Amino acid sequence: MSKPLARSGHVSIEELEAYRVFAAYIVSEFGEQYIGVLDRIEQELEKARREDPLARARRVLQEASGQAQMCEGNRLKAISSSQ
């Protein structure tokens, strides 16, 4: 079983996202031998997102907002094209 990413304290989703970008940079600059680091950070990020109810709620609202904007945009297109 693998150890938690952070040895002391909580690592926020925002921190994990920043680490993910940094790990992607390391892989792209120094080679595929570092892909395990990126994989691990992505696993921890997925776990954190599943376990953080506030982040889950925000994601749901963001998705709903995007869908609502898309629907609103389609409604406006339909109205303007019918005139």
N, C-alpha and C positions, 0 to 999 in steps of 0.2 A: 504494500500500500504506500502511496506517495505521501510525502509530508506537505502540509499547507505551504503556499507560496511565501507568506509572511510568517516569520518566526515569532514575532511579538506584535500583537495588536491586529486591528482590522485594516484591510486594504480596500479602499473604496473602488467602486466601479470606474470612476473617473481616472483613478490612478492606474487601474488595470488597463484601461483603454490607452493611456499614455505609454505604459510598458509595452503594450501590443505593437504600437507604432514604432517604438524604439527597437523591439525585437525584429520587426519586419525590415527595418533599416539594416540591422546587423546581418540578417540573412542575405539581403540583397548586396551588401557591400563585401561580406567576408565568406559567403558561401553556404551551401546547403547543409553543411555539417552542424549548423546552428538552428536548424528547423525545429529541433526538439524544444528549444526555448520558446519559440513562437507557439508551437502546439500546446505546451503546458500553460502558457499565459491565456490562450484562447479557451482552454478547458476551465481554468479558474474563473475567467470572465463569464462563461456560460453558467457556471455554478453560482456565481455571485448574483447574476441576473435572475436566476430561478428562485434564489433564497431571499431576495430583497423585495418585499411587497410594495414599497414605495416606487422603486424603479419599474416593477411590473405594471403598476397602475399608470405611471407616466407614459410607458410605452403604449399601453392600450389607448390612452387619451390621444397620444400623438398619432397613432394609426387611425383612430376615428376622425381626428381633425383633418388628416390628409384625405380620407375618404369623403368627408363632408365637403371639403374644398373642391374635390374632383366632381362630386355630384352637382354642386353649385355652379361650377364652371360649365358643365354640360347643359344645365338648365338655361344658363345665360346664352350659350351658343344656340340652343334650340329656339329660344325666344327671338334672338336677333336674326336668325336665318328665316324665321317664319314671317317676318315683317317686310 
